[in-house]
Amino acid sequence: MRLDASGPARLPPVAPGLRIGLYGGSFNPAHLGHRHVSLVALKRLRLDRIWWMVTPGNPLKDRGELAAIDRRVERAAQIADHPRIAVTDFESRIGARYTRQTLEFLTRRNPALRFVWIMGADSLATFHRWQGFFEIAGLMPMAIVDRPGFTLTAPAARAARALAPWRIPETEAASLPDRAPPAWVFLHGPRSTLSSTALRAKPGGPA
């Protein structure tokens, strides 16, 4: 399905040339681990902004435990609490079901922006199962932020091996937004142990 890039999408405000990190997920619920990943990316990639893209739902996950999107967006905004992090649910408004559709929409809609796709190392471990993962890598540069338990396994995962020729040294991470895709970097450093799954499992629900 090809999405119309000309209609209203209620995107965060932008200006030509901005370096914007895109961090998508269910945020069910958002937590300080998401904020940690974002702050690492802002600093290491020298980004101007990060958009938290709260998705309608992940095709690879059970939607039975998925909270209403308005509630997830509200909590995400409370957790983000940063002038350079914007929270948006535009994917639900344009009818996107897959990340590839979203990134195609954004690159057509905003050709003057320099986007970077951001995800945790746990997502890289299953990236080969995403629809059109190789096409996603060809749409914009990608930054992978380390997560506990995935430091060694994620870079050895199926998608990472397929994309290995385009991995850049971590010392060149700041140049990533200016590179033509495919290009990606794995960012090591302090890691957050928080997870949405663990928070949902706590007595009384998300904390």
N, C-alpha and C positions, 0 to 999 in steps of 0.2 A: 504494500500500500504506500503510495506516494502522498505525502502531506502537503497541503497548500501553505506556502511560506508567506503569503501576502495578507492573510486575515489577522484578526486580533488574537494575541496570545498572552497579553499581560506579562511581558518579560520585564525583568529589572532594568532600570535605566542604564544606558551605555553611552560611550563616546568612541569614535574611530580610533583604532590602535591599542585599545585596552587589552591587557593580558588577563584572561578570565579562566579560572579553573572551574570545571563542571564536576560536581560530586553528587551522583545520583544514588537513590536507594529508597527503601520503604520507610526508613526512619521510624521504626515501629517497636519501641519509641526512639526518638533522638536522645543522645547521651553525650557526655563529655569526651568520649572516645572519638566521636565524629568531629567534635571541635578540635581535638588534638591533631587529627589527620589534617584538618583544614589549616591550622596554624603552621604545621610543618610545611605544607605545600606553599602557603603564602610566602614564607621566608625563603625556603630553599629554591623555589622556582621564580622568585621575585614577581609574583602575581600582583595585579591591581585589585582584583576581586575574586571571590569564590561564590558560586551559586549552588546552594543545596537544592537539588531537584527532587522533590518528594513525589514518588511515583504512585500511580493508581494501584499497582501491585506487581510483584515479580512473577513472571511466568514459570520460574523454576521453583517457586515456594508455595506452600499451602496458604491460601488466603483466609482460612478459617479463623486465624488469630489476628487478622489485620484490622486495626482500628480505623475509624472513619478518617478520611483524608484531611478534613478541616481540623480535627483534633491533632493529627500528626503534624500538620503545618504549624499550628499554634505552639505546640511544645518545641518544635524545631527552632522557631524564632526565639523562644525563651532561652533555649540551650545555647544557640549560636552567639547571641548577645555581643556582636562585634560589628563595627561600622563597615567592614569590608566583606562581610558575609551576608548574602541575600538569600532568602528562602522563597521558593516558588513552586507552584503546583501546575505550571503551564502544560506539562505533559498530558494531564487529564483533560485539559481544555482543547488540545489539538488532536486528541484521539490516538496518541502514540502508544503502542503496546510494547515495542522493543527499543533498546538503546540505539540501535543503528538508525531507526526512523527519527529519533529525537536529534541525533547529531547531524544527520542529513538536513533536517529542518533548520537547525541553527546555523550551519555553515552557508546554506542558501540565503537565509534571512539576514545574516550579518557577516558578509564577506570581508569587512574591514577589521573585524575583531580577531584576536589571536587566542583561540581556545586551546585548553589542555584538558583531557579527560583524566580524572583522578579516581583511583580506587584502592582499597586496601589489599594487602597481599593475599588475604583469604579469598577475595574475589578472583584474583589472578589464577588461583588453584583450580577454579572451575570455569574459567573464561572460555575454554574451548567448547563449552556447552551453550554459550550465548549464540543467538541467531546472528550469523554473519560476523563472527568475531574478527576475522581477518579484514573485512570491510570496515569495521569500527576503527581498527588500527590505521587504516588508510585514510580516514577522514580527518583525524587530528592527532597530535602527539599525546602520549599517555604517560602519567606518573603513577607508580605503584608505591604505596607507603607501607612499610613493614608492619606486620601484626604478630603478636605472640603465637608461636607454634608454626609459623609459615616462613621464617627467615630462610631456611634451606629448601623446603619443599616447593614453595611457590615458584622460584626461579627455575626449578627443574620440571615444572608442570608442562603439560602438552602444549598449551598455547604459548607459554614462554619459550619453549624450544623452537616452535614454529617461527616466532618473531625474533629469535636470538640475533640474526644479522643486523637488526636495527636498534639493538640496545646500545645506549650511549653510556660513557663512564659517569659515575655519580658526581665526580668533580666538575662535570660540565652541565649539571642540572639546571643552572640558571639560564642556559641557552636554549632549553627545551621549547619554550613558547615560540621561539623564532625559527624553529626547524620545520622543514616540510615533512609531513607524515609519509610513511611510517617512521616513528622515532619514539623510544620510550626509555625510562630510567627507573631504577629501583632505589628507593630512598631508605636507608637504614637510619637508626637512631633510637631515642627513647620510644617505647611502645606502650599503648594503653591496653589494659586487660578487659576493659568494659565491652559488653556486647548486648545488643537488643534482646537476643534470645534469653540470656541469663537474667536480664531485668524483668522480662515477662514471666519468668519462672519463679520470681520472688513472691513470697506470701503478700497479698495485697496488691499485686500488680506492679507496673512500672514505678521506679523511684527517681 
